[in-house]
Amino acid sequence: MRYKLLGNSGLRVSELCLGTMTFGEEGWGSSKEESGRVLQAFAEAGGNFVDTADFYSGGKSERFLGELLGEDRDSFVVATKYTLARHPQDPNATGNHRKNLVQALDASLKRLGTDYVDVLWVHQWDFFTPIEEVMRALDDQVRAGKVLYVGISDTPAWVVARANTMAEAYGWTPFVATQAQYSLVERTVERELVPMAQALDLATTAWSPLGMGVLTGKYAATTSPAEGRLANSQRPNSLPERNLEIARVVGEVAAELGATPAQLALAWLMSRPGVVIPVVGARQESQLKENLGAVDVKLNRDQLERLDQVSAIELGFPHDFLMAMRRTNYVLGSTLDRIDNHRASRSGLPLNQ
């Protein structure tokens, strides 16, 4: 396992993050004993970045994680989240505002059995709370020593950019990372969120990196899924043809490399520009060990191009329009191909465009 700097911070995190949504989830998830085996396998492979949330399993995920970490807690980078409804009938027990933040964080620290979390995520943007209230409230928790770094999940790029600009202007703690749904079957984050993250030097942690199970190899057009998030909601014949075609190519490339489809899908994410860290979850130790094999999968240029072509998306306006304009003389004249733009890779643009 290699380590990455978490965005524009000095914090070292493993190149794969262990998602613990399954910890304590009865039926679909894992018992405490199996959760312990999953965590131990992750740690033995060198993993130190663990992600949970106050909402997961009604708080059991945090409680299990805290008990399993025990005296080794300081050796791990523990990330949790606040925002989602803790008490559905209480209007102030949900959302991004200061009151919910303070109460939710204190409850999370109690369940985790620790006096601080390494990363606190805003779980989702609520479109009610002013950005300045969120950033100042987060900064207060950092200054109080309860939180070391802050990140934001499932939020429009313009909100994140404005929040960090505000934090920079007022000397508050900025976001060092974003979290979003990102996989070969879900690349729409590449329109705004990923370029923003590259430009601002934020890490991107990718949830559902296996496309809700589509990229595990279990959802071929000729079979029915036996388990996973899609088991009760979608069958292969109801999946978009595009997703099935992506799964087919993933299987082909994986076979060429002697890897599993899941390993291939994770390796593709890890090869993306900037800092992209897949959040891998597992109900069983064997599933996690398979996923961990992704760190040894190396894709060549031809394989990357095949995966890119089958999963490519339209960026839409204004991106497609602006790229088309760049191929004319209207914007940059006739010297475009003679301009060396060292900032291109951080803007989300290909270096040769």
Secondary structure, DSSP 8 states (H G I E B T S, - for coil): --EEE-TTS--EEESSEEE-TTBT-TTTSB-HHHHHHHHHHHHHTT--EEE--TTGGGGHHHHHHHHHHGGGGGGSEEEEEE-S-SSTT-TTSSSSSHHHHHHHHHHHHHHHTSS-EEEEEE-S--SSS-HHHHHHHHHHHHHTTSEEEEEEES--HHHHHHHHHHHHHHT---EEEEEEE-BTTB-GGGTTHHHHHHHHT-EEEEESTTGGGGGGT---TTS---SSTTTTT--GGGS-HHHHHHHHHHHHHHHHHT--HHHHHHHHHHTSSS-EEEEEE-SSHHHHHHHHGGGG----HHHHHHHHHHH-----TTHHHHHHHHTSSTTTGGGGGG---TTGGGTT--TT-
